[in-house]
Each structure stands twice: as structure tokens, then as C-alpha cells.
Amino acid sequence: MSRSLSPRVLARAIGVSESSLKRWSDDGLLTAARTAGGHRRITLQEAVRFVRAIGATVVRPDLLGLTDLAAIGPDWAQRSDINKAMHEALENGHAAEVRAMVQSLYLGGWSPAAIFDGPIRFAMVEVGKLWLHAEWGIVVEHRATDICVQAINQLRFLTPARPATVAVAVGSAAEHDPYMLPSLMAATVVGECGFLDVNLGTITPPAVLINAAKHYQAKLVWVSASAGQDSRKVAADLTRIATELKELGTAVVAGGRAVNEIAPADLPGVVVATSMTEMAAFARGVLAQYRAEHPEERPERQDQQDSGDDGVDGE
Ligand code: B12
């Protein structure tokens, strides 16, 4: 999805005039690169950032390549029964609708953390009640998880691009933990905060995570441990991870139902977070400290050549 858009296409997508869009670009509100011929080009991620920043409505999502959005209409994120709608779509296996709902919420200004802690968590808790009454419920759990994976990965493509030199965050689920979503969500959240995110996924032994963190000189490591894990083993593994990464100065944050069962005193050096919103706040703090220590690595906005240029802009 490495699309780049002309001002004309973006203007039509959000229902404004091309001249307004060019003015915003000249004023530095919207970052556009220039082609060799002097035409402005806007990355999809920058277009999405801009839409969120000015509260625009995407009236022609197809022009941005967001074809799923057509299924639910431009004002979907304004409705009041978002949790219920997300639950129904997930439970019934309506993948395109769920992907569109997540996109719509993000374009409507929701943070990834708010989408995850809110409608997605709500819907998954509801889906999790089904198996108690019917075997089919387990099919629905598997299917709903895959649909969330699709929606979250699509969301990751819409979040701002990070330069290769930025601080790295590495994370995974605990060693015996098959739950995919929490670690994927954490990766998306830290990525949106500005980290380069490396998600090792499910069932990751501590030695593998430590190896990856050292390789990337990670500033932040997250670990998720969900229901059903042996909390003593989780506590021992988390303590080992924090101890082995202490010298590197890596912050270690953990969350999930199994972590919440452990007394904080049994997790020296580990920050426990109960939601993706907390994770985002913590990640921003770590990143701010990193940037203060490495001013030379401040992320650059995309190249904006000579904004006073009156070059001809085509499609
Ligand atoms: C999907 C699912 C599955 C899928 C997992 C697919 C996959 N590969 O990911 C499958 C079908 C495999 C599965 C299996 C089982 N499951 Co299950 N499963 C669920 C379900 C419906 C959703 C879990 C999920 O992904 N939620 C979305 C995530 C993101 O939400 P979350 O975990 O609450 O995380 C939030 C916070 O805790 C926090 N957080 C979590 N991790 C982290 C990490 C960090 C770093 C931070 C900062 C924050 C954070 O932020 C998240 C967002 O708000 C839950 C229902 C529920 N109430 O949770 C049951 C549930 C967890 N499962 C349950 C059970 C019993 C099982 C099974 C034993 C039987 C079964 N249902 O099949 C097996 C055992 C699996 C095992 N080996 O451990 C029970 C657990 C009961 C208990 N208290 O122990 C639940 C609660 C269902 C229920 N109501 O009975 N399951």
C-alpha cells in the first residue's frame, strides 16, 4: 500500500477544492514531495495523518484505495452504537465490514489504542462467551481473531511512516501463549507513537525475545501473557528479560490477564500496563526520553522542496 496521491485526487477524496489543498501544502499543514517534473505527491500515510488532523470526512475512500470503507459509509465513526456494531460484524464473520470500521474510526480521529481497548476488546469479550454454550463458539473465536488480524494489519499501513534510524521497540507473547491479538495491538500502538516496531508474535521463548532486543538495541520491549498461562513461569521469564536487558537500558512493559495475576513485587524492573492506552502513554514517555538524548535522530517530516514553487501540478 505504498500509494502516493496527487493533490487533485486527495482533494476529491475529501471533498475540498484542489486550490485549498495546495494552499495547505504551501502553508506546511500537508507535506508533499515533488516529482522530478515538479508535481506534488502525497503519501497515503501523510494523507491519512492530514485527514485526522483537520477532521476531514473521506467522501470518496475508493480514491485513496480504501475500498472496504464504501461498505459502511463516510460517517460511520459518528454513530453511537459502535461497540454493538463491531460485535455483530465480528461474530458473524463480516471481515470487510470490520476492516472498514477500524479504518473509519482511525480516520475519524480515534487512536489505535482507543480502538483496541474499546470496540475490539468489547466485541472479543462477547465472542468469548459463545463457546460456553455451543462448540461453534470456538470456530467463531478463531475466525474473529483472524478478522481482527486483517483489520489491525491494514491499520498499521495507515499509520505514519518511521525513518529507519528511529528507536526500536520489540515484543511478543509469552512462551506458551497462543494469543495473537495483544502483541499485534502493542506493535501497532508503539508504531503509531513513533517507534520502529518489531513484533515476534505468539509463543516466544524469553531467550528469543532477549536476542532480538539486543540485536535491535531496543529501547522498549513489550510482553503479553493472556489467559491460561502459568503466572509463576510468566513472572520468572519477565524477571529474566528485565534483568538481561538492564544493561542495555531497555524499558520492559508487560500486560495481559496472566500478568495482572502477578504481584508487582514479583516483577522487579517490569512495568505492568493494563490497557493499550497505558502502553501508548508509557511508549511516548520512553520515546521522548530517547529523542532528548538523541536530538540528531529527530524524525524528519517528508522532504518538502521549495514550498514557494509554482510548478504545475498534475494528477
Ligand atoms: C480469541 C480467543 C481464543 C482463541 C485465540 C486465537 C489466537 N491465536 O489468538 C482460541 C480459540 C485459540 C482460544 C483458545 C482458548 N481459550 Co480463549 N479466548 C479468546 C477470546 C474470545 C478473545 C481473546 C482476545 O484475543 N482478546 C482481544 C485482546 C486484545 O483483549 P485482551 O486479551 O483482554 O487484552 C486487552 C488487555 O488485557 C490489555 N493487554 C493484553 N495484553 C497486553 C500486553 C501489554 C504489553 C499491554 C500493555 C496490555 C495488554 O490490552 C488489551 C486491549 O485492551 C477470549 C475472551 C475474553 N474475554 O478475553 C477467550 C478466553 C480468554 N479464552 C478462554 C478459554 C477458556 C480458552 C480455552 C481454554 C478454551 C476455548 N475457549 O477454546 C482455550 C485455551 C487456549 C490456550 N492454549 O491458552 C477464556 C479464559 C477464561 C480464564 N479466565 O482463564 C476466555 C476469557 C473466554 C471465556 N469467557 O471463557 N481462545
Residues whose N, C-alpha, C, O or C-beta is under 5 A from the ligand:
A	BS01	B12	F116 D117 R121 M124 V125 V127 G128 K129 W131 I138 E141 H142 T145 P178 Y179 M180 L181 P182 A186 W222 V223 S224 A225 A227 G228 V253 A254 G255 G256 R257 A273 T274 S275 M276 M279
